[in-house]
Amino acid sequence: MMANKLKLNCFGNLEISLFWEEKILLMIRIAQLYTVIFFFYYEQWPSNTRFYLTAMFSSFTGSLYIRDQSTFYYFMQDLRLLEYVVGGAFLLNLFLFGLGLCLTCKKTLRYRLEFMYSNSCNVYRFFFWILEILFVPLLLNVSWPASCKFWSQRDAITFLKCYEEGPIHYWVIKGVMCASYLMALLYNV
């Protein structure tokens, strides 16, 4: 359908194009980009800004384990919480990757979704919207904690050192991070 032609449905209402849905998706992506910038330069923001905006920005990336400034620093000091976050985000990555393979590789399911139910709901469109919305949060919640390169201007804060738990533990976390990067590359190919 051309953008300058308006098509009426049987009730006389206009059909809604994907134009607004794409705008909403773009606004979510921009909010996620600002969240990444907010977390990477966390200590450069004024204290009042960090106090009020940390919860809002962490919700855009699914980092709900960071609710305020104290939990931001607690996360960088607790190994168990870091492992849960990295493991949970990686398992969600695997689930979405496997679901995508099932939706696209199984021929009978793909036929039914493309041709039989295409008038009522486009499953592929919704699935890829979910993937696009979760792309930045999953990468941020795996790569930032798994790198274990935390830094602060505050001298009183001692950060977690992942290599102190042993070389196997350290390399397992790095392997999870590399596997998440590989899944992100496969999504973009």
N, C-alpha and C positions, 0 to 999 in steps of 0.2 A: 504494500500500500504506500502510495506516495505521501509525503509529509504535508503537502498543501491540499489534499483531498480529504474531506470529512465523510465518513461512512456512517449512516444511521442504522441501528439495529431494529428489530421488529417492534420495539416499544417506542421508537422515535428518539431514543437517547443516543448520544454519541458514544462510539467505542473508544475506550481509553488505550492510548498507545503505550509503548514501553518507555517513552521519553521521560516521564516522571519517575518511573522506577529506577531508571539509570541515574537520574539526578540524586535520588536518595542514596543509592549505592556509592556514588561519588562523594557525597557529603560524609558518609561513614568512613570511607577511605581517607579523606582529608583529616577527619578527627583522629583516626588511628595514626596518621603521620605526625600530627601535632603531639600525640601521646608518646610516640617514640622519642621525639625531640625533648619533650618534657622529662622523660625518665633518664635520658642520656645526659642531660645537663641539669639534673635535679637540684644540686646544691647552688647553682648559679641563680635560681629563681628566688625572689624574696620570700621570707618565712611565712608571711601572711598568704601569699599565693599558694605555697605548698600546702598550707593548712586547709585552705578551702577547695583547692582543685585536684588534690591527689586522688580522692575517691572517684571523682568524675572521670578523670583521665584513665585511671586503672580499669574502670568499667568498659572503656572503649577497646581495650586489648584483652579483656578477660582476665586481667591480673587482679582478681578479687581478693587475693591473699595480701595485697598491699592496700590498706584502707586509710592510713595516715602516715605521718612522717616516722613515727616510732616503729610501725610495722615494716616500713621501707628498709630501715637499718636492721631490724630483727631478721628479715629475710636473708640479708647478706651475712648473717652470723650463725644461722641454724642450718646444719647439714641435712637434717631429716626433712625439713620443709622444702629445701632445695631439691632433694631427691624426689619428693612427692610431686612437685611442680613439673620437673623435667619428665618424670615417668608418666604422669597423667597427660601432659601435652603430647608426648610421643605416642602414647596409646591412642589418643584421639586422632593423631595424624595417621596412624596405621589403620584405624577403623574407617576413616574417610577415604583413604587410599583403596582399601579393600572394597568398600561400598561402590566406589567409582568403577573399579574393575568389574564387579558383578553387574552393574548397570550397563556397562558398555560391551562386555565380552560375551555374556550369555545371550545367544541369538534369539531364543524364544521370548525372553523378557524384554530384550531390546525391541523386538518387533511389536510386542504388545504396547510398550510405552510410546513408541514412535507413531504407530498407525491406529491402534484401537482406542487409546485413551487420549489422543492428542487434542481432541475437541474440548474436553473438560479441563484438563490440567497438563501442563508441560513439565514433566518431572525433571528433565535434564536442565531446563532453565533454572528452576528453583535449586537444584543440587549445585549447579555451578555458581549461583549467587551466594549460597551458603559457603562454598569453598572460597570465593573471593573475599567474603567478609571475614572468614576465619584465617585467611592466609597470613596476614601480618601478626595477629595475636599468637598463632601457633609458633611462628618463627621467633617472635620476641620472647615468648615464655619458654622456649627451649634454648635458643642461642645465648641469650644474656646470662641466665643462671649457669648453663653448662660450660661457658667459657671460664668461669671462676676468676675473672679479672675485675674485682671490685675495687673501687678507689674512692677516697673521701679526703676532703680538706681538713676534716676534724681529726685531730691527733688522738683523741680519747676512744675512738672507735677501732676495735680490732676486728678484722674481717676474716672470714672463713678461707682456709687454704685447702683446696680439694686434694692436693697431692699428699697431704699429711695422713690421709686415710689409707694410703697405700697406692702403688702404681696401678694395680688392676682396677681399683675403684675409679681412679682418675681417668684411665683410658676407656672405661666403660661409658662414663659420662661424655667423653669426647666422641666416642663412637655413635652414641645416640644423637649428638649434635650433628655429626657428619651425615647420618642417615636422614635426619630432618632436612638438612640442606639438599640432599639428593632427591627427596620427595618433592621439595619445592621446585627444584629444577625440572623434574619430570612433569609437574603440573604446568609449568610455563612452556614446555616444548610443544 
